[in-house]
Amino acid sequence: MNEPFFQGSRDRALIITGSWLNEILLEKKKKKKKLKLKFPRTAEEKKKQTENKRKAEAYKEQQQKNFVDLACECKAVICCRVTPKQKAMVVELVKKYKKAITLAIGDGANDVNMIKTAHIGVGISGQEGTQAAMSSDYSFGQFRYLQRLLLVHGRWSYIRMCKFLRYFFYKNFAFTLVHIWYSFFNGFSAQTAYEDWFITLYNVLYSSLPVLLVGLLDQDVSDKLSLRFPRLYVLGQKDLLFNYKKFFLSLLHGAVTSLIIFFIPYGAYLKTMGQDGEAPSDYQSFAVTAASSLVFVVNFQYLAVLHFTLVSHLTSTVLESTFSFLLAFRSQELLQML
């Protein structure tokens, strides 16, 4: 592990010009090559030239890494009189050696390269034209709006996306693994556990509304609290809401749900006898029961992860009423079949 460049906990700033940046990073201007007669080189000369070139590249890479480490130990870094290419190069070095998500913000045409190099580009439309705004991912009129973009909308977007991914994986694992458990009882004949129309409409109709609610309307705290407590933004910087652990938990949750959805109806229909002496445990009854249970469970699962707002509360009320009606309607059909 490399030792820090500075000792102590004082706040420091780094100010560097474009010419010194080229000297430190060994970025020399390429001169135009003149036509010269080249004589054949021996194998030893070629090997020596290749070795020198490799050493130069290794030294250059070490210089770039040292510059990035030095810059990260400072509270602020000011690069003055730099070219558009140098701006983009600094962003590229941070992406390469720190594996960080970068954001670049600019207001002029000389910032376009930097904005395009960063993961997220923000342009300010002002007196220097709209080229930066047209090349960016987000655009606004004043620099002060960057705080709200990051701490409010950026944080909400990260939380919604993480919940959306976890719920999406959960509901599809719960849906798909039922076919695997069913294959052990149908001789691996590729017969599906659900009706064909249900398989077609599951993601499009039966489980799409909770995904939209979580992905568009979820808010854990208000925008005022997000601005008042900036430390809430640390969740996204540390990837705490979606990682390999969260993914495998969603997989386990979906697997347990699929086991319950399949084996409880299977056990209930295994040795069932109706009033007429016939067994109502046909394939269609089992498929409808399993599908209804799956839709009911995965749609109400979102209530555990959705923070209620007025719109989401009204939508969930409509959803609950709809499924209560469908459950009662299905119950009457099942009673008539029995």
C-alpha distance (Angstrom), angle and dihedral (degrees) to the residues before:
residue distance angle dihedral
M1 . . .
N2 3.81 . .
E3 3.78 118.1 .
P4 3.83 117.5 -118.5
F5 3.78 117.7 -98.5
F6 3.82 93.1 -133.2
Q7 3.78 130.8 45.6
G8 3.78 121.4 -142.8
S9 3.79 132.9 25.9
R10 3.81 101.4 -84.6
D11 3.79 118.7 135.0
R12 3.80 111.9 -109.8
A13 3.78 136.0 -175.6
L14 3.81 130.2 -152.7
I15 3.81 120.4 -144.6
I16 3.79 117.6 -174.0
T17 3.80 135.4 165.4
G18 3.76 127.9 -136.8
S19 3.81 94.7 -107.1
W20 3.80 92.7 52.7
L21 3.79 89.8 45.6
N22 3.79 89.4 59.8
E23 3.81 91.2 47.6
I24 3.81 93.0 50.6
L25 3.78 96.2 43.8
L26 3.81 92.8 40.2
E27 3.79 91.9 -124.3
K28 3.78 102.1 153.6
K29 3.75 123.4 -178.9
K30 3.74 110.9 -103.9
K31 3.76 112.9 -118.3
K32 3.75 122.0 -142.9
K33 3.75 110.1 -96.8
K34 3.77 116.5 -120.6
L35 3.74 121.7 -141.6
K36 3.79 108.7 -98.7
L37 3.75 134.2 167.6
K38 3.80 109.6 -106.0
F39 3.77 118.7 -152.0
P40 3.81 121.2 -153.5
R41 3.81 113.0 -89.2
T42 3.74 126.5 -140.2
A43 3.79 122.4 -118.2
E44 3.79 90.2 -106.7
E45 3.81 92.4 54.3
K46 3.80 91.5 48.9
K47 3.81 91.0 49.6
K48 3.79 91.4 49.2
Q49 3.80 92.0 48.9
T50 3.81 91.4 49.8
E51 3.81 90.8 49.4
N52 3.80 92.3 49.9
K53 3.78 91.0 48.9
R54 3.80 91.0 50.3
K55 3.81 92.0 50.2
A56 3.80 90.8 48.5
E57 3.82 91.3 51.9
A58 3.82 91.5 48.1
Y59 3.80 91.6 49.3
K60 3.80 91.1 47.6
E61 3.79 91.4 50.5
Q62 3.81 91.0 49.8
Q63 3.81 90.6 50.2
Q64 3.78 91.1 51.6
K65 3.80 92.0 48.7
N66 3.81 91.4 49.2
F67 3.80 90.3 51.3
V68 3.81 92.1 51.5
D69 3.82 91.9 47.4
L70 3.81 90.7 48.9
A71 3.79 91.9 48.5
C72 3.82 92.6 49.2
E73 3.82 90.8 54.8
C74 3.81 90.1 58.4
K75 3.77 125.4 83.1
A76 3.79 91.6 -135.5
V77 3.81 136.5 9.2
I78 3.80 121.4 -154.8
C79 3.80 118.7 -167.2
C80 3.80 109.7 -172.0
R81 3.80 130.2 -173.6
V82 3.78 92.9 14.3
T83 3.77 128.1 150.7
P84 3.81 124.1 -119.6
K85 3.80 88.7 -105.9
Q86 3.81 91.4 54.5
K87 3.81 91.3 50.3
A88 3.78 90.4 53.9
M89 3.81 90.5 44.9
V90 3.82 92.9 56.3
V91 3.81 90.6 51.8
E92 3.80 90.7 47.0
L93 3.82 91.4 52.2
V94 3.80 91.7 53.3
K95 3.80 90.4 49.6
K96 3.81 91.4 48.1
Y97 3.81 102.5 45.6
K98 3.82 103.4 26.7
K99 3.83 99.4 37.5
A100 3.78 87.4 -139.8
I101 3.78 132.7 151.0
T102 3.80 104.4 -110.6
L103 3.80 131.2 -154.6
A104 3.80 123.3 -165.6
I105 3.80 124.8 -167.8
G106 3.78 127.7 -170.0
D107 3.77 143.7 152.5
G108 3.80 105.6 -153.4
A109 3.78 143.5 57.9
N110 3.82 91.0 -101.0
D111 3.82 88.8 64.0
V112 3.81 95.9 57.5
N113 3.83 94.9 92.8
M114 3.79 91.4 50.3
I115 3.80 92.6 47.0
K116 3.80 92.5 50.7
T117 3.81 93.0 46.6
A118 3.82 95.1 54.4
H119 3.78 122.3 79.9
I120 3.81 90.1 -119.9
G121 3.78 121.5 29.6
V122 3.79 122.9 -161.5
G123 3.79 122.1 -170.3
I124 3.79 129.2 -164.4
S125 3.77 115.5 -148.5
G126 3.79 107.4 -146.3
Q127 3.77 144.1 113.0
E128 3.82 94.7 -33.5
G129 3.78 94.4 63.0
T130 3.79 135.1 -101.8
Q131 3.80 101.8 -80.0
A132 3.81 92.4 104.6
A133 3.80 91.4 46.7
M134 3.81 92.0 49.5
S135 3.83 91.9 50.7
S136 3.81 95.6 47.1
D137 3.79 135.5 87.4
Y138 3.82 93.1 -132.1
S139 3.76 129.7 24.4
F140 3.79 133.7 -170.0
G141 3.77 139.4 158.9
Q142 3.80 104.1 -113.8
F143 3.78 135.4 37.2
R144 3.80 93.1 -128.8
Y145 3.79 90.9 69.1
L146 3.81 88.7 71.7
Q147 3.82 89.7 81.3
R148 3.79 92.6 58.9
L149 3.80 92.2 42.5
L150 3.81 91.2 57.4
L151 3.81 105.6 31.8
V152 3.81 98.4 38.3
H153 3.80 114.3 21.1
G154 3.80 95.7 26.1
R155 3.78 92.9 49.7
W156 3.81 93.5 45.0
S157 3.80 90.2 48.8
Y158 3.81 92.0 51.0
I159 3.82 93.4 49.3
R160 3.80 92.8 45.9
M161 3.79 93.0 47.9
C162 3.82 92.4 49.3
K163 3.80 92.9 49.0
F164 3.78 90.7 44.8
L165 3.83 91.8 53.1
R166 3.81 94.4 46.0
Y167 3.80 92.5 47.9
F168 3.82 92.4 43.7
F169 3.81 92.3 53.1
Y170 3.81 91.6 44.4
K171 3.80 96.6 52.0
N172 3.80 93.4 45.4
F173 3.80 93.7 47.5
A174 3.80 89.1 49.6
F175 3.80 89.3 49.9
T176 3.82 99.1 43.6
L177 3.80 101.9 41.4
V178 3.81 91.2 59.9
H179 3.82 87.4 70.8
I180 3.81 89.7 55.1
W181 3.82 93.5 52.4
Y182 3.82 90.0 45.3
S183 3.82 91.6 52.4
F184 3.82 90.5 65.9
F185 3.82 89.4 62.7
N186 3.81 100.6 41.5
G187 3.79 97.6 52.5
F188 3.82 92.8 -104.5
S189 3.78 88.9 -72.9
A190 3.85 94.0 150.1
Q191 3.80 91.0 -114.4
T192 3.81 109.3 152.0
A193 3.79 123.0 -122.9
Y194 3.81 93.1 -136.6
E195 3.76 136.3 46.8
D196 3.80 115.8 -87.6
W197 3.79 93.6 -116.4
F198 3.80 91.2 53.5
I199 3.81 92.3 52.1
T200 3.80 89.6 51.3
L201 3.81 96.3 48.1
Y202 3.82 100.6 35.5
N203 3.81 97.8 96.3
V204 3.79 95.3 26.4
L205 3.81 99.9 50.1
Y206 3.79 117.7 -3.1
S207 3.81 99.4 52.4
S208 3.80 104.7 18.6
L209 3.80 99.8 92.8
P210 3.84 97.8 64.8
V211 3.80 90.4 48.1
L212 3.80 90.4 53.7
L213 3.80 92.3 46.7
V214 3.79 93.9 50.7
G215 3.80 93.2 42.4
L216 3.80 97.3 47.5
L217 3.81 111.9 23.1
D218 3.80 108.6 30.4
Q219 3.82 115.5 120.0
D220 3.81 120.6 169.2
V221 3.82 93.9 -173.2
S222 3.79 134.0 6.2
D223 3.77 124.0 -95.0
K224 3.81 91.5 -106.9
L225 3.80 92.3 56.9
S226 3.79 91.0 46.2
L227 3.80 89.9 56.7
R228 3.80 92.9 42.1
F229 3.83 94.7 52.9
P230 3.83 109.1 38.1
R231 3.81 91.6 175.1
L232 3.81 87.9 78.3
Y233 3.81 85.5 75.2
V234 3.83 90.4 67.3
L235 3.83 90.6 81.6
G236 3.77 91.1 72.7
Q237 3.81 94.9 43.2
K238 3.81 91.0 56.0
D239 3.84 95.9 40.7
L240 3.78 92.3 -126.3
L241 3.81 98.9 150.6
F242 3.79 100.3 52.2
N243 3.79 125.5 25.0
Y244 3.79 138.6 117.6
K245 3.80 91.2 -69.0
K246 3.81 92.7 53.7
F247 3.80 90.9 46.2
F248 3.81 93.9 53.9
L249 3.81 90.6 45.1
S250 3.81 88.1 55.6
L251 3.80 88.7 48.6
L252 3.81 91.5 50.8
H253 3.81 91.7 45.5
G254 3.79 91.3 51.2
A255 3.82 92.3 46.6
V256 3.83 92.7 52.2
T257 3.81 90.7 46.9
S258 3.82 91.4 50.5
L259 3.81 91.2 50.3
I260 3.80 91.6 53.0
I261 3.82 93.7 43.9
F262 3.80 92.4 51.3
F263 3.81 106.5 36.8
I264 3.82 100.1 42.0
P265 3.85 94.3 56.5
Y266 3.81 89.6 39.3
G267 3.80 91.3 54.0
A268 3.81 91.7 44.2
Y269 3.82 93.3 52.5
L270 3.81 96.1 38.1
K271 3.80 97.5 87.4
T272 3.80 105.3 12.3
M273 3.78 124.4 142.8
G274 3.81 125.6 -168.5
Q275 3.82 128.6 -146.4
D276 3.79 90.9 -96.1
G277 3.77 91.5 56.1
E278 3.78 95.0 -108.2
A279 3.78 125.1 118.4
P280 3.85 111.9 -117.3
S281 3.80 91.1 -161.8
D282 3.78 96.6 115.6
Y283 3.79 125.7 146.0
Q284 3.80 95.7 -103.1
S285 3.82 94.5 52.4
F286 3.79 91.0 49.5
A287 3.83 92.2 46.8
V288 3.81 93.0 49.8
T289 3.81 92.1 47.5
A290 3.81 93.8 48.3
A291 3.81 92.3 45.4
S292 3.81 93.3 48.1
S293 3.81 90.7 48.8
L294 3.80 91.5 49.0
V295 3.81 94.0 49.9
F296 3.79 91.6 46.2
V297 3.82 94.2 49.4
V298 3.80 100.7 43.2
N299 3.81 94.0 44.8
F300 3.78 94.1 50.6
Q301 3.79 90.5 44.0
Y302 3.81 90.3 75.7
L303 3.82 89.8 65.5
A304 3.81 87.8 73.2
V305 3.81 93.5 57.3
L306 3.82 103.2 32.4
H307 3.80 118.5 93.4
F308 3.76 106.7 -142.6
T309 3.76 122.6 -113.7
L310 3.79 125.3 166.2
V311 3.80 93.6 -94.6
S312 3.80 94.8 45.8
H313 3.82 91.3 46.8
L314 3.81 92.0 53.5
T315 3.80 91.5 45.6
S316 3.80 93.0 49.4
T317 3.82 90.0 49.7
V318 3.81 90.7 54.9
L319 3.80 89.7 46.3
E320 3.80 93.1 51.4
S321 3.80 92.1 48.3
T322 3.82 91.5 49.9
F323 3.78 94.4 51.0
S324 3.81 92.2 44.1
F325 3.79 88.2 56.7
L326 3.81 92.4 46.7
L327 3.81 91.2 48.1
A328 3.80 92.1 51.3
F329 3.81 90.9 46.0
R330 3.81 91.8 50.2
S331 3.80 91.0 45.9
Q332 3.81 91.3 57.5
E333 3.83 90.7 49.4
L334 3.79 91.7 50.0
L335 3.80 91.4 47.7
Q336 3.79 90.3 52.9
M337 3.79 90.5 49.4
L338 3.80 90.0 51.5
